[in-house]
Amino acid sequence: MEEWLTLAGISVGTIVLLYLFIFKILGLRVINSNEVAVVEKWWSLKGSLKDSIIALNGEAGYAPGLLRGGIHFKSVLMYKIHKYPLITIPQGQIAYLFARDGAPLSPVQTLGRIVPEANNFQDVSGFLKNGGQRGPQRGILREGTYAINLAQFIVITPSAIKSISSNLKQERNELVSMQKTLAEREGFSPVVIMGRGGNESSDMMGIVTVHDGTPISQGEIIAPDVGEEHASFQDPEKFLELGGRRGKQIQILTDGTYYINRLFATVEFRPKTVVPIGFVGVVVSFFGSEGVDTSGENYKHGELVSVGSKGVLEKPLMPGKYAFNTDAGKVVLVPTTNIILKWNKTETGDHKYDENLTEVDIITKDAFEPSLPLSVVMHIDYKQAPWVIQRFGDIGMLVNQSLDPLVSAYFKDVAQTKTLIELIQERSAIRERAVLEMKEKFEKYNLQLEEVLIGTPKTTVADTQIENILMQLRERQIAEEKKVTYQKQQSAAESEKSLREAQAVAEQQSFLTKSKIQIEIEGNNGAALASRAEQESNQIIALAKANASKIKLEGEAEASKESNVGLAKAQAIEAQVKAYGGAEYRVIQEITDKLADAVKNATVDIVPKTVVQMGSGENGNGAGGTGTVMDTLLKFITLDKLGVSLQHMDEPSAVTSEEEPLVKSEQAEEKTV
């Protein structure tokens, strides 16, 4: 190298002197385009700085300006150059700054104010000349590349603390603590309220606590809302300018991305308030002014207020999702569907309101001491929900402190007037009475009683007396059920009988139809025959009338001829009647004679050939007598059947001397016959 320089006519000494002149005396500095440099002045005729770090007026110290990319001449005899890369903040990150020089913070400040003239901290002179303050800053650096004077501003990122000439141990520890605090608060990334936990829709919200500014008023627990001009706490200066106070904020953050200085304000993620279907949310506000009571003068249990006031709000939240700041109040869910409260230690509803309820211990009229399980169904009108919460605090306190004593006392009073069996058998009537009487009491609590259900009285396992009574009732009921069963079976048998008869009638229906048709046919035939017979009868009557007229004419001629003969015969018959003793004896005699003639002339033997005769005839052997024994017997039987006494037959008839020949003549004729 030396030989080459020698040949070129340049000695080594010359080169050294040239190097010293250019780089040391003239101070040639080359700054790349992605770099900047802070100039530190060793000495100055204007003296050195006393209470500051940045030399705004040419004093010895750090110059406020930076050397940007290019060639610069700064003699090492006067300047020290601190070169470093431009500050680059990746996308989605936030960087914080700590100012080493500037005005001190006021007692109410924790962060230095933002100076717009500082051009995002790239103009140190503008920062210091316009009231920039030392310490941690309210302003932040978002994604981008910045030419920051690290002598004035220390830049804190998640992975580094970028500064120069920060060798003081105390300052270094403060910066490390600041970095750690920001990491714990997730301060190096923006606040994102959307899709947290992998969900596309978020049920979260952000509760903001401001750590800078004037404290909230005495007696308040949360800072008031100052409007939306501060861009949801992303502009701290505007927030404080609008009168924002430090502490918990009534205003909340909903879904979105927010670049918030986590040294200025922290954000706590909480779930939104959901009022499910079947409930309303009664709001108890901890924030606001003293409101005007809207409950009325007659209501003595508290006050209801309107929105913006402290107390129980008169209007509840309807079912839905609400970004409600739970630091400014609470939402008490009140079910608007039917609530079933069970006085049974083995059963508890999903709402858990009855988890402390047990069976009611009662004493019956007949000195039994069972436990009575109960169920009460009630309803709360959504408009009355604020009244209930204002009066009792929540539903659990309502049940335990009011409804439990009320219901237990009522059924203890009822049990003392009933025997155990009456309590069991009259349960329906007791239930109906309980609904009517307790409904009015529930209305005093702004509740609507729907139903009261009474269970079966229970006792301990060792006590079997109640079980014996229940066994008797069961046996009695079984007997009643059997009676009903037998009645049903009897009814079924009768129905089956009717069915069988109907089936039999149906089976014979064709025959019945045929017989009915036959009856109609026969009726028609009979009617025809009757009509024909009637015609024939009319014809016969006509002929008879004609013959009668003919016979009448002929008879009149014969009658005149025979009238004399007939008169004679009549007189003779009359005489005969008198001879017999009356007309009936004459008739009897004729009938008897006719019967004897019929027997005598019959061709069939009705008596043996040999007949014993009573008495003898005129010749003494009976051959010529008046009759046989059979003749006489038949006459007697015939007379007896005709009701003629034989005594009258033996009595002699009074026959005059004039009639005697006629009688003898008839007797002679009878003998001849």
C-alpha positions as CSV (number, residue, x, y, z in Angstrom):
1,M,0.0,0.0,0.0
2,E,2.8,2.3,1.0
3,E,4.7,1.5,-2.3
4,W,1.6,2.3,-4.3
5,L,1.1,5.6,-2.5
6,T,4.8,6.3,-3.0
7,L,4.6,5.7,-6.6
8,A,1.6,8.0,-6.8
9,G,3.6,10.7,-5.2
10,I,1.6,10.8,-2.0
11,S,3.3,9.9,1.2
12,V,1.7,8.2,4.1
13,G,2.1,11.2,6.2
14,T,0.2,13.3,3.7
15,I,-2.6,10.8,3.8
16,V,-2.8,10.9,7.5
17,L,-2.9,14.6,7.6
18,L,-5.5,14.6,4.9
19,Y,-7.7,12.2,6.9
20,L,-7.3,14.2,10.0
21,F,-8.2,17.3,8.2
22,I,-11.3,16.0,6.4
23,F,-12.8,13.7,9.1
24,K,-11.7,15.3,12.2
25,I,-11.2,19.0,11.6
26,L,-13.8,19.5,8.9
27,G,-15.9,16.6,10.4
28,L,-17.2,14.9,7.3
29,R,-20.3,12.9,8.2
30,V,-22.3,10.7,5.9
31,I,-25.9,10.0,7.0
32,N,-27.8,7.3,5.2
33,S,-31.4,8.0,4.1
34,N,-32.8,5.6,6.7
35,E,-30.8,7.2,9.5
36,V,-30.8,10.4,11.5
37,A,-28.2,11.8,13.9
38,V,-28.4,13.9,17.0
39,V,-25.7,16.6,17.3
40,E,-24.1,17.1,20.7
41,K,-22.1,20.2,21.0
42,W,-19.0,19.9,23.2
43,W,-18.4,23.6,23.9
44,S,-19.8,26.9,23.0
45,L,-19.0,30.5,23.5
46,K,-22.5,30.9,24.8
47,G,-21.8,28.6,27.7
48,S,-23.5,25.5,28.8
49,L,-27.0,24.5,29.9
50,K,-28.1,24.5,33.5
51,D,-31.7,23.3,33.8
52,S,-32.3,21.7,30.4
53,I,-30.8,19.2,28.1
54,I,-31.6,20.7,24.7
55,A,-29.6,23.8,23.6
56,L,-32.1,25.9,21.9
57,N,-29.8,28.9,21.6
58,G,-26.5,27.4,20.6
59,E,-25.3,26.5,24.0
60,A,-23.2,23.4,24.7
61,G,-25.5,20.4,24.7
62,Y,-27.8,18.5,22.5
63,A,-29.1,20.4,19.5
64,P,-32.8,20.3,18.9
65,G,-32.4,19.5,15.2
66,L,-31.4,16.3,13.6
67,L,-29.0,15.5,10.8
68,R,-30.9,13.7,8.1
69,G,-29.6,11.6,5.2
70,G,-26.6,13.1,3.3
71,I,-23.1,14.5,3.8
72,H,-22.6,16.8,6.8
73,F,-19.5,18.5,8.2
74,K,-19.3,18.6,11.9
75,S,-15.9,19.0,13.4
76,V,-15.1,16.5,16.1
77,L,-13.4,19.3,17.9
78,M,-16.8,20.8,18.7
79,Y,-19.5,18.2,17.9
80,K,-20.3,14.7,18.7
81,I,-22.6,12.9,16.4
82,H,-25.1,10.2,17.6
83,K,-26.3,8.3,14.6
84,Y,-29.2,5.8,14.6
85,P,-31.9,4.4,12.4
86,L,-35.2,6.2,11.9
87,I,-37.9,5.1,14.5
88,T,-40.3,2.8,12.7
89,I,-43.5,1.7,14.4
90,P,-45.0,-1.5,12.8
91,Q,-48.7,-1.6,11.9
92,G,-51.0,-2.4,14.8
93,Q,-48.5,-1.2,17.4
94,I,-48.3,1.9,19.6
95,A,-45.1,3.5,20.9
96,Y,-44.9,5.8,23.9
97,L,-42.6,8.7,24.6
98,F,-40.8,10.1,27.6
99,A,-39.7,13.7,27.3
100,R,-36.4,14.5,29.0
101,D,-36.7,18.2,28.7
102,G,-39.5,20.7,29.0
103,A,-41.7,22.4,31.5
104,P,-42.5,20.5,34.7
105,L,-46.0,18.8,35.1
106,S,-48.6,20.4,37.2
107,P,-49.8,18.7,40.4
108,V,-53.0,17.4,38.7
109,Q,-51.1,16.0,35.7
110,T,-49.6,12.6,35.3
111,L,-48.7,13.0,31.6
112,G,-47.3,15.9,29.6
113,R,-49.7,17.8,27.4
114,I,-49.7,17.3,23.6
115,V,-48.1,20.1,21.7
116,P,-49.5,20.2,18.1
117,E,-46.4,22.3,17.0
118,A,-44.1,19.4,17.8
119,N,-45.3,17.5,14.7
120,N,-45.6,14.2,16.4
121,F,-42.5,14.9,18.5
122,Q,-40.3,15.4,15.5
123,D,-39.9,19.1,16.2
124,V,-38.1,19.5,19.5
125,S,-37.9,23.3,19.2
126,G,-41.6,23.5,18.6
127,F,-42.3,21.2,21.5
128,L,-40.2,23.2,24.0
129,K,-41.1,26.6,22.8
130,N,-44.9,25.9,22.9
131,G,-45.1,24.6,26.4
132,G,-44.0,21.0,26.0
133,Q,-43.6,19.2,29.4
134,R,-41.1,16.7,30.5
135,G,-42.1,13.2,31.6
136,P,-44.4,10.6,30.0
137,Q,-46.5,12.1,27.3
138,R,-50.2,12.0,26.5
139,G,-49.4,11.7,22.8
140,I,-48.4,8.4,21.2
141,L,-46.8,7.2,18.1
142,R,-48.9,5.1,15.8
143,E,-47.6,3.0,12.9
144,G,-45.2,4.8,10.7
145,T,-41.6,6.1,10.5
146,Y,-40.5,9.0,12.5
147,A,-37.3,11.2,12.9
148,I,-37.3,11.4,16.6
149,N,-34.5,13.2,18.6
150,L,-33.7,10.5,21.1
151,A,-31.8,13.0,23.2
152,Q,-35.1,14.7,24.0
153,F,-37.6,11.9,23.6
154,I,-37.1,8.3,24.8
155,V,-39.2,6.0,22.7
156,I,-40.6,2.9,24.4
157,T,-41.7,0.0,22.3
158,P,-42.7,-3.6,23.2
159,S,-39.1,-4.8,22.6
160,A,-36.8,-1.8,23.3
161,I,-36.3,1.5,25.0
162,K,-34.7,3.7,22.4
163,S,-32.6,6.6,23.7
164,I,-29.2,8.1,23.9
165,S,-27.2,9.3,26.8
166,S,-29.6,7.7,29.3
167,N,-27.1,6.2,31.5
168,L,-28.6,7.3,34.8
169,K,-29.7,4.2,36.8
170,Q,-32.8,5.9,38.3
171,E,-34.0,7.1,34.9
172,R,-33.4,3.7,33.4
173,N,-35.3,1.9,36.1
174,E,-38.2,4.3,35.6
175,L,-38.3,3.6,31.9
176,V,-38.2,-0.2,32.4
177,S,-41.1,0.0,34.9
178,M,-43.0,2.1,32.5
179,Q,-42.5,-0.5,29.7
180,K,-43.6,-3.3,32.0
181,T,-46.7,-1.4,33.1
182,L,-47.7,-0.8,29.5
183,A,-47.1,-4.5,28.6
184,E,-49.4,-5.5,31.5
185,R,-52.1,-3.1,30.2
186,E,-51.6,-4.4,26.6
187,G,-50.8,-0.8,25.9
188,F,-48.6,-1.4,22.8
189,S,-51.6,-2.5,20.8
190,P,-54.9,-0.7,20.1
191,V,-58.1,-1.5,22.0
192,V,-60.1,-3.8,19.9
193,I,-63.7,-4.6,20.9
194,M,-64.8,-6.9,18.2
195,G,-64.4,-10.6,17.8
196,R,-62.7,-11.1,21.1
197,G,-62.2,-14.8,21.9
198,G,-62.6,-15.8,18.2
199,N,-66.2,-14.7,18.0
200,E,-67.3,-12.6,15.0
201,S,-69.8,-10.7,17.1
202,S,-68.7,-9.4,20.5
203,D,-70.7,-9.3,23.7
204,M,-68.0,-7.3,25.3
205,M,-67.7,-3.6,26.1
206,G,-64.9,-1.4,27.5
207,I,-65.1,0.4,30.8
208,V,-62.6,3.3,30.7
209,T,-60.7,4.7,33.7
210,V,-58.8,8.0,33.1
211,H,-55.6,8.5,35.0
212,D,-55.0,12.1,34.2
213,G,-56.9,15.4,34.7
214,T,-58.9,16.9,37.5
215,P,-60.5,14.5,40.0
216,I,-64.2,13.9,40.1
217,S,-66.5,15.9,42.4
218,Q,-66.8,15.0,46.0
219,G,-69.6,12.4,46.6
220,E,-69.4,11.1,43.0
221,I,-68.2,7.7,42.2
222,I,-67.9,8.1,38.4
223,A,-67.0,10.8,36.0
224,P,-69.8,12.4,33.9
225,D,-70.0,12.1,30.1
226,V,-68.4,15.0,28.3
227,G,-69.6,14.2,24.8
228,E,-68.0,12.5,21.8
229,E,-65.6,15.1,20.5
230,H,-62.6,13.5,22.2
231,A,-63.0,10.5,19.8
232,S,-63.7,8.0,22.5
233,F,-60.7,9.0,24.7
234,Q,-58.2,8.9,21.7
235,D,-57.7,12.6,22.0
236,P,-56.7,13.3,25.6
237,E,-56.3,17.0,25.2
238,K,-59.8,17.4,23.8
239,F,-61.2,15.2,26.6
240,L,-59.6,17.4,29.3
241,E,-60.5,20.6,27.4
242,L,-64.2,19.5,27.5
243,G,-64.0,19.1,31.3
244,G,-63.3,15.4,31.5
245,R,-62.3,14.2,35.0
246,R,-60.0,11.4,36.0
247,G,-61.5,8.2,37.4
248,K,-64.2,5.8,36.2
249,Q,-66.0,7.1,33.2
250,I,-69.7,6.9,32.6
251,Q,-69.0,6.7,28.9
252,I,-68.1,3.2,27.6
253,L,-66.5,1.8,24.5
254,T,-68.5,-0.4,22.3
255,D,-67.4,-2.5,19.3
256,G,-64.5,-1.0,17.4
257,T,-60.7,-0.3,17.4
258,Y,-59.3,2.5,19.6
259,Y,-55.8,3.9,19.8
260,I,-55.8,4.9,23.4
261,N,-52.8,5.9,25.4
262,R,-52.9,3.3,28.2
263,L,-50.9,5.6,30.5
264,F,-53.7,8.1,30.1
265,A,-56.7,5.7,30.3
266,T,-57.0,2.0,30.9
267,V,-59.8,-0.1,29.5
268,E,-61.4,-3.0,31.3
269,F,-63.4,-5.5,29.2
270,R,-66.7,-6.6,30.5
271,P,-69.7,-8.4,29.0
272,K,-72.6,-6.4,27.9
273,T,-75.8,-6.6,29.9
274,V,-78.3,-9.0,28.4
275,V,-81.9,-9.0,29.4
276,P,-83.3,-12.3,28.2
277,I,-86.7,-13.0,27.0
278,G,-89.1,-13.4,29.9
279,F,-87.3,-10.9,32.0
280,V,-87.0,-7.1,32.4
281,G,-84.0,-5.3,33.8
282,V,-84.7,-2.9,36.6
283,V,-81.9,-0.2,36.7
284,V,-80.5,0.9,40.0
285,S,-78.4,4.0,39.1
286,F,-75.4,5.0,41.3
287,F,-74.8,8.1,39.2
288,G,-76.7,11.3,38.5
289,S,-78.5,14.1,40.2
290,E,-81.1,14.0,42.9
291,G,-84.3,13.0,41.0
292,V,-87.9,13.8,41.5
293,D,-90.0,11.0,43.0
294,T,-92.5,9.6,40.5
295,S,-94.0,6.9,42.8
296,G,-96.7,9.2,44.2
297,E,-97.5,10.4,47.7
298,N,-99.3,7.3,48.8
299,Y,-96.3,5.1,48.2
300,K,-94.2,5.1,51.4
301,H,-91.6,2.5,50.6
302,G,-89.2,4.5,48.6
303,E,-88.8,6.6,45.4
304,L,-88.7,5.9,41.7
305,V,-86.8,8.4,39.5
306,S,-86.3,9.1,35.8
307,V,-83.2,8.5,33.7
308,G,-80.2,10.5,34.7
309,S,-81.0,10.5,38.4
310,K,-79.7,8.4,41.3
311,G,-82.0,5.6,42.5
312,V,-84.4,3.0,41.0
313,L,-85.4,4.1,37.5
314,E,-89.1,4.0,36.9
315,K,-88.8,2.5,33.4
316,P,-87.2,-1.0,33.2
317,L,-85.0,-2.4,30.4
318,M,-87.0,-4.6,28.0
319,P,-85.4,-7.8,26.7
320,G,-82.3,-7.1,24.6
321,K,-78.5,-6.5,24.8
322,Y,-77.3,-3.3,26.5
323,A,-73.8,-1.7,26.8
324,F,-74.6,-0.7,30.4
325,N,-71.8,0.6,32.6
326,T,-72.0,-1.6,35.6
327,D,-69.8,0.8,37.6
328,A,-72.5,3.4,37.3
329,G,-75.3,1.1,38.4
330,K,-76.7,-2.3,38.3
331,V,-79.4,-4.1,36.4
332,V,-81.6,-6.4,38.5
333,L,-83.3,-9.1,36.3
334,V,-86.9,-9.6,37.2
335,P,-88.8,-12.5,35.6
336,T,-92.0,-11.6,33.9
337,T,-93.0,-15.2,33.3
338,N,-94.7,-17.3,36.0
339,I,-92.5,-17.9,39.0
340,I,-93.0,-21.3,40.8
341,L,-91.8,-21.2,44.4
342,K,-91.6,-24.6,46.0
343,W,-91.8,-25.1,49.8
344,N,-89.9,-28.4,49.4
345,K,-86.3,-28.9,50.5
346,T,-85.8,-31.6,47.9
347,E,-86.8,-29.5,44.9
348,T,-85.4,-26.1,43.7
349,G,-86.4,-24.1,40.7
350,D,-83.9,-23.0,38.1
351,H,-84.1,-19.4,39.3
352,K,-82.9,-20.5,42.8
353,Y,-85.3,-18.1,44.5
354,D,-86.7,-21.0,46.6
355,E,-83.4,-22.7,47.6
356,N,-83.9,-21.7,51.2
357,L,-87.6,-22.8,51.4
358,T,-88.7,-26.0,53.2
359,E,-92.0,-27.7,53.9
360,V,-94.4,-25.9,56.3
361,D,-94.6,-27.6,59.7
362,I,-98.2,-27.6,60.7
363,I,-100.4,-29.0,63.6
364,T,-103.8,-30.3,62.6
365,K,-107.0,-30.2,64.7
366,D,-106.5,-33.8,65.7
367,A,-102.9,-33.1,67.0
368,F,-101.0,-34.6,64.0
369,E,-97.8,-32.7,63.2
370,P,-97.0,-33.3,59.5
371,S,-94.9,-31.3,57.1
372,L,-96.9,-29.8,54.3
373,P,-95.2,-29.3,50.9
374,L,-96.5,-26.3,48.9
375,S,-96.0,-24.7,45.5
376,V,-97.0,-21.1,44.8
377,V,-97.3,-19.7,41.2
378,M,-97.0,-16.0,41.0
379,H,-96.4,-13.4,38.3
380,I,-94.8,-9.9,38.3
381,D,-96.1,-7.3,35.9
382,Y,-93.2,-5.8,34.0
383,K,-94.5,-2.3,34.8
384,Q,-94.5,-3.2,38.5
385,A,-91.0,-4.7,38.5
386,P,-89.3,-1.4,39.6
387,W,-91.7,-1.1,42.5
388,V,-90.8,-4.6,43.7
389,I,-87.1,-4.0,43.4
390,Q,-87.3,-0.6,45.1
391,R,-89.2,-2.2,48.0
392,F,-87.4,-5.5,48.4
393,G,-84.0,-5.1,46.7
394,D,-84.2,-8.3,44.7
395,I,-86.5,-11.3,44.3
396,G,-84.5,-13.5,46.7
397,M,-85.1,-11.1,49.6
398,L,-88.8,-10.8,48.6
399,V,-89.2,-14.6,48.9
400,N,-87.2,-15.2,52.0
401,Q,-88.2,-12.1,54.0
402,S,-91.8,-11.7,53.0
403,L,-93.5,-14.5,51.1
404,D,-92.1,-17.4,53.2
405,P,-93.5,-16.0,56.5
406,L,-96.7,-15.0,54.8
407,V,-97.5,-18.4,53.2
408,S,-96.3,-20.4,56.2
409,A,-98.4,-18.5,58.6
410,Y,-101.5,-18.8,56.4
411,F,-101.4,-22.6,56.1
412,K,-100.5,-23.1,59.8
413,D,-103.7,-21.2,60.6
414,V,-105.7,-23.3,58.2
415,A,-104.3,-26.6,59.5
416,Q,-105.4,-25.9,63.1
417,T,-109.1,-25.9,61.9
418,K,-108.9,-29.2,60.0
419,T,-108.3,-32.8,61.0
420,L,-105.7,-34.7,59.0
421,I,-108.3,-36.5,56.9
422,E,-110.2,-33.2,56.3
423,L,-106.9,-31.6,55.3
424,I,-106.4,-34.4,52.7
425,Q,-109.9,-34.7,51.5
426,E,-110.7,-31.0,51.3
427,R,-107.5,-30.0,49.7
428,S,-109.3,-28.7,46.6
429,A,-111.5,-26.4,48.6
430,I,-108.6,-25.3,50.8
431,R,-106.6,-24.5,47.7
432,E,-109.4,-22.4,46.1
433,R,-109.9,-20.5,49.4
434,A,-106.2,-19.9,49.7
435,V,-106.0,-18.5,46.2
436,L,-108.8,-16.0,46.9
437,E,-107.6,-14.9,50.3
438,M,-103.9,-14.7,49.5
439,K,-104.3,-12.9,46.2
440,E,-105.2,-9.7,48.0
441,K,-102.1,-10.0,50.2
442,F,-99.9,-10.6,47.2
443,E,-101.3,-7.5,45.5
444,K,-100.0,-5.4,48.4
445,Y,-96.5,-6.5,47.4
446,N,-97.2,-5.6,43.7
447,L,-97.4,-9.3,42.9
448,Q,-100.0,-11.3,41.1
449,L,-100.9,-14.7,42.6
450,E,-101.8,-17.2,40.0
451,E,-102.1,-20.5,41.8
452,V,-101.5,-22.3,45.1
453,L,-100.7,-26.1,45.0
454,I,-100.9,-28.2,48.1
455,G,-99.0,-31.5,48.4
456,T,-99.5,-34.5,50.5
457,P,-98.6,-34.1,54.2
458,K,-95.4,-35.9,55.2
459,T,-94.0,-37.2,58.4
460,T,-90.7,-38.7,59.6
461,V,-89.9,-42.2,58.6
462,A,-90.5,-43.6,62.1
463,D,-94.0,-42.1,62.3
464,T,-96.5,-44.5,60.6
465,Q,-99.8,-43.1,61.9
466,I,-100.4,-40.9,59.0
467,E,-99.4,-43.7,56.6
468,N,-102.1,-45.9,58.3
469,I,-104.7,-43.2,57.8
470,L,-103.7,-42.9,54.2
471,M,-103.8,-46.6,53.7
472,Q,-107.4,-46.6,55.0
473,L,-108.3,-43.9,52.6
474,R,-106.7,-45.8,49.7
475,E,-108.6,-49.0,50.6
476,R,-111.8,-47.0,50.7
477,Q,-111.1,-45.4,47.3
478,I,-110.3,-48.8,45.8
479,A,-113.7,-50.1,47.0
480,E,-115.4,-47.1,45.4
481,E,-113.4,-47.8,42.2
482,K,-114.5,-51.4,42.2
483,K,-118.1,-50.4,42.5
484,V,-117.7,-48.1,39.5
485,T,-116.0,-50.9,37.6
486,Y,-118.8,-53.3,38.3
487,Q,-121.3,-50.7,37.1
488,K,-119.3,-50.2,34.0
489,Q,-119.2,-54.0,33.4
490,Q,-122.9,-54.3,33.9
491,S,-123.5,-51.4,31.4
492,A,-121.1,-53.2,29.0
493,A,-123.0,-56.4,29.3
494,E,-126.3,-54.7,28.6
495,S,-124.7,-53.0,25.6
496,E,-123.4,-56.3,24.4
497,K,-126.9,-57.8,24.7
498,S,-128.4,-54.9,22.7
499,L,-125.7,-55.5,20.1
500,R,-126.5,-59.2,19.9
501,E,-130.1,-58.4,19.4
502,A,-129.3,-55.9,16.8
503,Q,-127.1,-58.4,15.0
504,A,-129.8,-61.0,15.1
505,V,-132.3,-58.6,13.7
506,A,-129.9,-57.7,11.0
507,E,-129.3,-61.3,10.2
508,Q,-133.1,-61.9,9.9
509,Q,-133.7,-58.6,8.1
510,S,-134.1,-60.2,4.7
511,F,-136.7,-62.7,6.1
512,L,-138.6,-59.8,7.8
513,T,-138.6,-57.9,4.6
514,K,-139.9,-60.8,2.7
515,S,-142.6,-61.5,5.3
516,K,-143.7,-57.9,5.2
517,I,-143.9,-58.0,1.5
518,Q,-145.9,-61.3,1.7
519,I,-148.2,-59.7,4.2
520,E,-148.8,-56.8,1.9
521,I,-149.5,-59.3,-1.0
522,E,-151.9,-61.3,1.2
523,G,-153.5,-58.1,2.3
524,N,-154.0,-57.1,-1.3
525,N,-155.3,-60.6,-2.2
526,G,-157.7,-60.5,0.8
527,A,-158.9,-57.1,-0.2
528,A,-159.6,-58.4,-3.7
529,L,-161.4,-61.4,-2.3
530,A,-163.4,-59.3,0.1
531,S,-164.4,-57.0,-2.8
532,R,-165.5,-60.0,-4.8
533,A,-167.3,-61.5,-1.8
534,E,-169.0,-58.2,-1.2
535,Q,-170.2,-58.2,-4.9
536,E,-171.4,-61.7,-4.6
537,S,-173.1,-60.9,-1.3
538,N,-174.8,-58.0,-2.9
539,Q,-175.9,-60.3,-5.7
540,I,-177.2,-62.9,-3.3
541,I,-179.0,-60.3,-1.2
542,A,-180.7,-59.1,-4.4
543,L,-181.7,-62.6,-5.3
544,A,-182.8,-63.3,-1.8
545,K,-184.9,-60.2,-1.8
546,A,-186.5,-61.4,-5.0
547,N,-187.1,-64.9,-3.7
548,A,-188.3,-63.5,-0.5
549,S,-190.9,-61.4,-2.3
550,K,-191.9,-64.5,-4.3
551,I,-192.0,-66.7,-1.2
552,K,-193.9,-64.0,0.6
553,L,-196.6,-64.0,-2.1
554,E,-196.7,-67.8,-2.1
555,G,-196.6,-67.9,1.6
556,E,-199.5,-65.5,2.0
557,A,-201.6,-67.9,-0.1
558,E,-200.5,-71.0,1.9
559,A,-200.7,-69.2,5.2
560,S,-204.4,-68.5,4.7
561,K,-204.8,-72.2,3.8
562,E,-202.9,-73.6,6.8
563,S,-203.8,-71.0,9.4
564,N,-206.6,-73.1,10.6
565,V,-204.4,-76.3,10.8
566,G,-201.6,-74.4,12.5
567,L,-203.9,-72.9,15.0
568,A,-205.1,-76.3,15.9
569,K,-201.6,-77.6,16.3
570,A,-200.6,-74.7,18.4
571,Q,-203.5,-75.3,20.7
572,A,-202.5,-78.9,21.0
573,I,-198.9,-78.1,21.8
574,E,-199.9,-75.6,24.3
575,A,-201.9,-78.2,26.0
576,Q,-199.0,-80.6,26.0
577,V,-196.8,-77.9,27.6
578,K,-199.2,-77.4,30.3
579,A,-199.4,-81.2,30.8
580,Y,-195.6,-81.4,31.2
581,G,-195.5,-78.6,33.7
582,G,-193.9,-75.9,31.6
583,A,-192.3,-75.1,28.3
584,E,-188.8,-76.2,29.4
585,Y,-190.0,-79.7,30.2
586,R,-191.5,-80.0,26.9
587,V,-188.3,-79.0,25.2
588,I,-186.3,-81.4,27.4
589,Q,-188.7,-84.2,26.5
590,E,-188.2,-83.5,22.8
591,I,-184.4,-83.3,23.1
592,T,-184.3,-86.6,25.0
593,D,-186.5,-88.3,22.5
594,K,-184.3,-87.1,19.6
595,L,-181.2,-88.4,21.4
596,A,-182.7,-91.7,22.0
597,D,-183.7,-92.0,18.4
598,A,-180.2,-91.1,17.3
599,V,-178.7,-93.9,19.5
600,K,-181.3,-96.3,18.3
601,N,-180.8,-95.7,14.6
602,A,-176.9,-95.6,14.8
603,T,-175.1,-98.3,12.9
604,V,-172.2,-98.4,15.5
605,D,-172.7,-100.2,18.7
606,I,-172.1,-98.0,21.6
607,V,-173.4,-100.4,24.3
608,P,-173.1,-104.2,24.6
609,K,-175.6,-106.4,22.9
610,T,-176.7,-107.7,26.1
611,V,-178.4,-105.1,28.2
612,V,-179.8,-105.4,31.7
613,Q,-183.3,-104.0,31.8
614,M,-185.0,-102.5,34.8
615,G,-188.4,-104.1,35.4
616,S,-190.6,-106.0,32.9
617,G,-193.1,-105.0,30.2
618,E,-196.6,-105.8,29.8
619,N,-195.7,-109.5,29.1
620,G,-193.5,-109.7,32.2
621,N,-190.2,-110.2,30.5
622,G,-189.5,-106.7,29.5
623,A,-189.7,-107.1,25.8
624,G,-192.5,-104.8,25.4
625,G,-191.6,-102.4,28.3
626,T,-191.3,-98.6,28.2
627,G,-187.4,-98.7,27.7
628,T,-184.1,-100.3,28.6
629,V,-181.8,-99.3,31.5
630,M,-179.6,-97.4,29.0
631,D,-182.5,-95.3,27.8
632,T,-183.4,-94.4,31.3
633,L,-179.7,-93.7,32.3
634,L,-179.3,-91.4,29.2
635,K,-182.4,-89.5,30.1
636,F,-181.3,-89.0,33.6
637,I,-177.8,-87.7,32.5
638,T,-179.4,-85.5,29.9
639,L,-181.8,-84.0,32.5
640,D,-179.0,-83.5,34.9
641,K,-176.9,-81.6,32.4
642,L,-179.9,-79.5,31.5
643,G,-180.3,-78.5,35.1
644,V,-183.8,-80.2,35.6
645,S,-184.4,-81.7,39.0
646,L,-185.8,-85.2,39.1
647,Q,-188.0,-84.2,42.0
648,H,-190.1,-82.1,39.7
649,M,-190.4,-85.1,37.5
650,D,-191.9,-87.2,40.3
651,E,-194.5,-84.6,41.3
652,P,-197.9,-85.3,39.7
653,S,-199.0,-82.7,37.4
654,A,-202.2,-81.0,37.8
655,V,-204.2,-82.3,34.8
656,T,-207.8,-81.4,34.6
657,S,-210.3,-83.9,33.5
658,E,-210.5,-82.2,30.2
659,E,-206.8,-82.5,29.5
660,E,-206.4,-86.2,30.7
661,P,-207.5,-87.7,27.4
662,L,-205.0,-85.6,25.5
663,V,-202.1,-86.6,27.8
664,K,-202.9,-90.3,27.6
665,S,-203.0,-89.9,23.9
666,E,-199.4,-88.4,23.8
667,Q,-198.2,-91.1,26.1
668,A,-199.5,-93.7,23.9
669,E,-197.7,-92.1,21.0
670,E,-194.4,-92.1,22.9
671,K,-194.8,-95.8,23.7
672,T,-195.4,-96.4,20.1
673,V,-192.3,-94.6,19.2
